[in-house]
Amino acid sequence: MLLILRSIFVVIYSLLVCIVGSVYCLFSPRNPRHVATFGHMFGRMAPVLGLKVEIRKPEGAEHYGNAIYIGNHQNNYDMVTAANIVQPRTVTVGKKSLLWVPFFGQLYWLTGNLLIDRENRAKAHGTIAQVVNHIRKRNISVWMFPEGTRSRGRGLLPFKTGAFHAAIAAGVPIIPVCVSNTSNKINLNRLKNGLVIVEMLPPIDTAAWGKDQVRALAVHCHEVMQQKINELDKEVAEREASGNI
């Protein structure tokens, strides 16, 4: 019964956000500020799913300026966990096919997110140049998932290099965002599903990394994120065991 009630609420709420949001965005289409606004609205569903989401940001994070944000991509629940920490004027990079998802696809485009054609290798190859161009011309930050796909319980997957090429080319820092484990954690028939910690790490300066060091930069960022995710998972387990959430 709880699963049914939650499912009904999530569907109705999501539809309302998408429809009302799309109409609202028509007055200033493709404004990058909309992404954080509506991302946070999806994040408000966390308590309905029985989750307590704890957000952590370094002091002064609102003054970081343009950057490439990279996050671990676990599953569809990222929309109600990681979405809570998206900063103003930050857009995401998604598959072009998202545009055809009813209601959500239209909101995704109208809020100013970037769409790429992953099936067309020639076009996908130009994605880095597109991202760099958007950062410079639109004065924005870009959120990317360097794993390239949802990990679905397999841990932090190896990173592809696109985000790191873009950061070096644009001359902006990389800011990792780590989300504690949500794989097999959420049971929609259970009242409480515990704690999820979303933590933004300090910027990683890319000025000292050359184009020939992109792979090394990706490996470095992977190690930094893996260490932090391990720490967050341990903290969550200890706090849930003690009831301190």
Contacts in CASP RR format, 6 or more apart in sequence:
PFRMAT RR
TARGET T0000
AUTHOR 0000-0000-0000
METHOD contacts of the structure
MODEL  1
MLLILRSIFVVIYSLLVCIVGSVYCLFSPRNPRHVATFGHMFGRMAPVLG
LKVEIRKPEGAEHYGNAIYIGNHQNNYDMVTAANIVQPRTVTVGKKSLLW
VPFFGQLYWLTGNLLIDRENRAKAHGTIAQVVNHIRKRNISVWMFPEGTR
SRGRGLLPFKTGAFHAAIAAGVPIIPVCVSNTSNKINLNRLKNGLVIVEM
LPPIDTAAWGKDQVRALAVHCHEVMQQKINELDKEVAEREASGNI
2 188 0 8 1.000
2 189 0 8 1.000
2 190 0 8 1.000
2 191 0 8 1.000
3 188 0 8 1.000
3 189 0 8 1.000
6 48 0 8 1.000
6 49 0 8 1.000
6 188 0 8 1.000
7 188 0 8 1.000
9 48 0 8 1.000
10 45 0 8 1.000
10 48 0 8 1.000
10 49 0 8 1.000
13 45 0 8 1.000
13 48 0 8 1.000
14 42 0 8 1.000
14 45 0 8 1.000
14 103 0 8 1.000
14 104 0 8 1.000
15 103 0 8 1.000
17 38 0 8 1.000
17 41 0 8 1.000
17 42 0 8 1.000
17 107 0 8 1.000
18 103 0 8 1.000
18 104 0 8 1.000
18 105 0 8 1.000
18 106 0 8 1.000
18 107 0 8 1.000
19 103 0 8 1.000
21 34 0 8 1.000
21 38 0 8 1.000
21 107 0 8 1.000
21 110 0 8 1.000
22 103 0 8 1.000
22 106 0 8 1.000
22 107 0 8 1.000
22 110 0 8 1.000
24 34 0 8 1.000
25 31 0 8 1.000
25 34 0 8 1.000
25 107 0 8 1.000
25 110 0 8 1.000
25 111 0 8 1.000
26 110 0 8 1.000
28 34 0 8 1.000
29 110 0 8 1.000
29 112 0 8 1.000
30 109 0 8 1.000
30 110 0 8 1.000
30 111 0 8 1.000
30 112 0 8 1.000
31 111 0 8 1.000
31 112 0 8 1.000
32 88 0 8 1.000
32 89 0 8 1.000
32 90 0 8 1.000
32 91 0 8 1.000
32 111 0 8 1.000
32 112 0 8 1.000
32 138 0 8 1.000
32 140 0 8 1.000
33 88 0 8 1.000
33 89 0 8 1.000
34 110 0 8 1.000
34 111 0 8 1.000
34 112 0 8 1.000
35 86 0 8 1.000
35 90 0 8 1.000
35 91 0 8 1.000
35 92 0 8 1.000
35 111 0 8 1.000
35 112 0 8 1.000
35 113 0 8 1.000
36 86 0 8 1.000
36 87 0 8 1.000
36 88 0 8 1.000
36 89 0 8 1.000
36 90 0 8 1.000
37 111 0 8 1.000
38 107 0 8 1.000
38 111 0 8 1.000
39 79 0 8 1.000
39 83 0 8 1.000
39 84 0 8 1.000
39 86 0 8 1.000
40 83 0 8 1.000
40 84 0 8 1.000
40 86 0 8 1.000
42 79 0 8 1.000
42 80 0 8 1.000
42 83 0 8 1.000
43 53 0 8 1.000
43 79 0 8 1.000
43 80 0 8 1.000
43 81 0 8 1.000
43 83 0 8 1.000
43 84 0 8 1.000
45 80 0 8 1.000
46 52 0 8 1.000
46 53 0 8 1.000
46 80 0 8 1.000
46 81 0 8 1.000
46 84 0 8 1.000
46 196 0 8 1.000
49 77 0 8 1.000
49 80 0 8 1.000
49 186 0 8 1.000
49 188 0 8 1.000
49 193 0 8 1.000
50 186 0 8 1.000
50 190 0 8 1.000
50 191 0 8 1.000
50 192 0 8 1.000
50 193 0 8 1.000
50 194 0 8 1.000
51 80 0 8 1.000
51 81 0 8 1.000
51 186 0 8 1.000
51 193 0 8 1.000
51 194 0 8 1.000
51 195 0 8 1.000
51 196 0 8 1.000
52 194 0 8 1.000
52 195 0 8 1.000
52 196 0 8 1.000
52 245 0 8 1.000
53 80 0 8 1.000
53 81 0 8 1.000
53 84 0 8 1.000
53 195 0 8 1.000
53 196 0 8 1.000
53 197 0 8 1.000
53 198 0 8 1.000
54 195 0 8 1.000
54 196 0 8 1.000
54 197 0 8 1.000
54 198 0 8 1.000
55 84 0 8 1.000
55 85 0 8 1.000
55 198 0 8 1.000
55 199 0 8 1.000
56 197 0 8 1.000
56 198 0 8 1.000
56 199 0 8 1.000
56 200 0 8 1.000
57 85 0 8 1.000
57 199 0 8 1.000
57 200 0 8 1.000
58 200 0 8 1.000
58 201 0 8 1.000
58 202 0 8 1.000
61 87 0 8 1.000
61 200 0 8 1.000
62 87 0 8 1.000
62 88 0 8 1.000
64 87 0 8 1.000
64 173 0 8 1.000
64 175 0 8 1.000
64 203 0 8 1.000
65 141 0 8 1.000
66 135 0 8 1.000
66 139 0 8 1.000
66 140 0 8 1.000
66 141 0 8 1.000
66 170 0 8 1.000
66 172 0 8 1.000
67 141 0 8 1.000
67 167 0 8 1.000
67 172 0 8 1.000
67 173 0 8 1.000
67 174 0 8 1.000
67 175 0 8 1.000
67 203 0 8 1.000
68 131 0 8 1.000
68 141 0 8 1.000
68 142 0 8 1.000
68 143 0 8 1.000
68 144 0 8 1.000
68 163 0 8 1.000
68 164 0 8 1.000
68 166 0 8 1.000
68 167 0 8 1.000
68 170 0 8 1.000
68 172 0 8 1.000
68 173 0 8 1.000
68 174 0 8 1.000
68 175 0 8 1.000
69 87 0 8 1.000
69 90 0 8 1.000
69 141 0 8 1.000
69 142 0 8 1.000
69 143 0 8 1.000
69 144 0 8 1.000
69 174 0 8 1.000
69 175 0 8 1.000
69 176 0 8 1.000
69 177 0 8 1.000
70 143 0 8 1.000
70 144 0 8 1.000
70 145 0 8 1.000
70 146 0 8 1.000
70 159 0 8 1.000
70 163 0 8 1.000
70 174 0 8 1.000
70 175 0 8 1.000
70 176 0 8 1.000
70 177 0 8 1.000
70 221 0 8 1.000
70 225 0 8 1.000
71 82 0 8 1.000
71 143 0 8 1.000
71 144 0 8 1.000
71 145 0 8 1.000
71 146 0 8 1.000
71 176 0 8 1.000
71 177 0 8 1.000
71 178 0 8 1.000
71 179 0 8 1.000
71 225 0 8 1.000
72 145 0 8 1.000
72 147 0 8 1.000
72 151 0 8 1.000
72 156 0 8 1.000
72 177 0 8 1.000
72 178 0 8 1.000
72 179 0 8 1.000
72 225 0 8 1.000
72 229 0 8 1.000
73 145 0 8 1.000
73 147 0 8 1.000
73 148 0 8 1.000
73 149 0 8 1.000
73 150 0 8 1.000
73 151 0 8 1.000
74 150 0 8 1.000
74 151 0 8 1.000
74 152 0 8 1.000
74 153 0 8 1.000
74 179 0 8 1.000
74 181 0 8 1.000
74 182 0 8 1.000
74 183 0 8 1.000
75 150 0 8 1.000
75 151 0 8 1.000
75 152 0 8 1.000
75 153 0 8 1.000
75 182 0 8 1.000
75 183 0 8 1.000
76 150 0 8 1.000
77 182 0 8 1.000
77 186 0 8 1.000
78 179 0 8 1.000
78 182 0 8 1.000
81 179 0 8 1.000
81 182 0 8 1.000
81 196 0 8 1.000
81 198 0 8 1.000
82 177 0 8 1.000
82 179 0 8 1.000
82 198 0 8 1.000
84 198 0 8 1.000
85 177 0 8 1.000
85 198 0 8 1.000
85 200 0 8 1.000
86 143 0 8 1.000
87 141 0 8 1.000
89 139 0 8 1.000
89 140 0 8 1.000
89 141 0 8 1.000
90 140 0 8 1.000
90 141 0 8 1.000
90 142 0 8 1.000
90 143 0 8 1.000
91 111 0 8 1.000
91 112 0 8 1.000
91 113 0 8 1.000
91 114 0 8 1.000
91 134 0 8 1.000
91 140 0 8 1.000
91 141 0 8 1.000
91 142 0 8 1.000
91 143 0 8 1.000
92 113 0 8 1.000
92 114 0 8 1.000
92 142 0 8 1.000
92 143 0 8 1.000
92 144 0 8 1.000
93 113 0 8 1.000
93 114 0 8 1.000
93 115 0 8 1.000
93 116 0 8 1.000
93 127 0 8 1.000
93 131 0 8 1.000
93 142 0 8 1.000
93 143 0 8 1.000
93 144 0 8 1.000
94 108 0 8 1.000
94 113 0 8 1.000
94 114 0 8 1.000
94 115 0 8 1.000
94 116 0 8 1.000
95 115 0 8 1.000
95 116 0 8 1.000
95 118 0 8 1.000
96 115 0 8 1.000
96 116 0 8 1.000
96 117 0 8 1.000
96 118 0 8 1.000
98 104 0 8 1.000
98 105 0 8 1.000
98 108 0 8 1.000
98 115 0 8 1.000
99 105 0 8 1.000
99 106 0 8 1.000
99 108 0 8 1.000
99 109 0 8 1.000
99 115 0 8 1.000
101 108 0 8 1.000
108 115 0 8 1.000
109 115 0 8 1.000
114 130 0 8 1.000
114 131 0 8 1.000
114 134 0 8 1.000
114 142 0 8 1.000
116 123 0 8 1.000
116 124 0 8 1.000
116 127 0 8 1.000
116 130 0 8 1.000
117 123 0 8 1.000
117 124 0 8 1.000
118 124 0 8 1.000
127 162 0 8 1.000
128 162 0 8 1.000
128 165 0 8 1.000
128 166 0 8 1.000
128 169 0 8 1.000
129 169 0 8 1.000
131 142 0 8 1.000
131 144 0 8 1.000
131 166 0 8 1.000
131 170 0 8 1.000
132 166 0 8 1.000
132 169 0 8 1.000
132 170 0 8 1.000
134 140 0 8 1.000
134 142 0 8 1.000
135 141 0 8 1.000
135 142 0 8 1.000
135 166 0 8 1.000
135 170 0 8 1.000
135 172 0 8 1.000
136 170 0 8 1.000
141 172 0 8 1.000
142 166 0 8 1.000
143 177 0 8 1.000
144 162 0 8 1.000
144 163 0 8 1.000
144 166 0 8 1.000
146 159 0 8 1.000
146 160 0 8 1.000
146 161 0 8 1.000
146 162 0 8 1.000
146 163 0 8 1.000
146 164 0 8 1.000
146 218 0 8 1.000
146 221 0 8 1.000
146 222 0 8 1.000
147 156 0 8 1.000
147 157 0 8 1.000
147 158 0 8 1.000
147 159 0 8 1.000
147 160 0 8 1.000
148 157 0 8 1.000
148 160 0 8 1.000
149 157 0 8 1.000
151 157 0 8 1.000
151 183 0 8 1.000
152 183 0 8 1.000
153 181 0 8 1.000
153 183 0 8 1.000
153 184 0 8 1.000
155 183 0 8 1.000
156 222 0 8 1.000
156 225 0 8 1.000
156 226 0 8 1.000
156 229 0 8 1.000
158 222 0 8 1.000
159 218 0 8 1.000
159 219 0 8 1.000
159 221 0 8 1.000
159 222 0 8 1.000
160 218 0 8 1.000
161 214 0 8 1.000
161 215 0 8 1.000
161 218 0 8 1.000
162 214 0 8 1.000
163 174 0 8 1.000
163 218 0 8 1.000
164 174 0 8 1.000
164 206 0 8 1.000
164 209 0 8 1.000
164 214 0 8 1.000
164 217 0 8 1.000
164 218 0 8 1.000
164 221 0 8 1.000
165 211 0 8 1.000
165 214 0 8 1.000
167 173 0 8 1.000
167 174 0 8 1.000
167 206 0 8 1.000
167 217 0 8 1.000
168 206 0 8 1.000
168 209 0 8 1.000
168 210 0 8 1.000
168 211 0 8 1.000
168 214 0 8 1.000
168 217 0 8 1.000
169 211 0 8 1.000
171 206 0 8 1.000
171 207 0 8 1.000
172 206 0 8 1.000
173 203 0 8 1.000
173 204 0 8 1.000
173 205 0 8 1.000
173 206 0 8 1.000
174 203 0 8 1.000
174 204 0 8 1.000
174 206 0 8 1.000
174 217 0 8 1.000
174 221 0 8 1.000
175 200 0 8 1.000
175 201 0 8 1.000
175 202 0 8 1.000
175 203 0 8 1.000
175 204 0 8 1.000
176 200 0 8 1.000
176 201 0 8 1.000
176 204 0 8 1.000
176 221 0 8 1.000
176 224 0 8 1.000
176 225 0 8 1.000
176 228 0 8 1.000
177 198 0 8 1.000
177 199 0 8 1.000
177 200 0 8 1.000
177 201 0 8 1.000
178 198 0 8 1.000
178 199 0 8 1.000
178 201 0 8 1.000
178 225 0 8 1.000
178 228 0 8 1.000
178 229 0 8 1.000
178 232 0 8 1.000
179 196 0 8 1.000
179 197 0 8 1.000
179 198 0 8 1.000
179 229 0 8 1.000
179 232 0 8 1.000
180 195 0 8 1.000
180 196 0 8 1.000
180 197 0 8 1.000
180 198 0 8 1.000
180 229 0 8 1.000
180 232 0 8 1.000
180 233 0 8 1.000
180 235 0 8 1.000
180 236 0 8 1.000
181 229 0 8 1.000
181 233 0 8 1.000
181 236 0 8 1.000
182 196 0 8 1.000
185 193 0 8 1.000
185 194 0 8 1.000
185 196 0 8 1.000
186 193 0 8 1.000
187 193 0 8 1.000
194 236 0 8 1.000
194 240 0 8 1.000
194 245 0 8 1.000
195 236 0 8 1.000
195 239 0 8 1.000
195 240 0 8 1.000
195 245 0 8 1.000
196 236 0 8 1.000
197 232 0 8 1.000
197 235 0 8 1.000
197 236 0 8 1.000
199 228 0 8 1.000
199 232 0 8 1.000
201 224 0 8 1.000
201 225 0 8 1.000
201 228 0 8 1.000
204 220 0 8 1.000
204 221 0 8 1.000
204 224 0 8 1.000
206 217 0 8 1.000
209 216 0 8 1.000
209 217 0 8 1.000
239 245 0 8 1.000
END
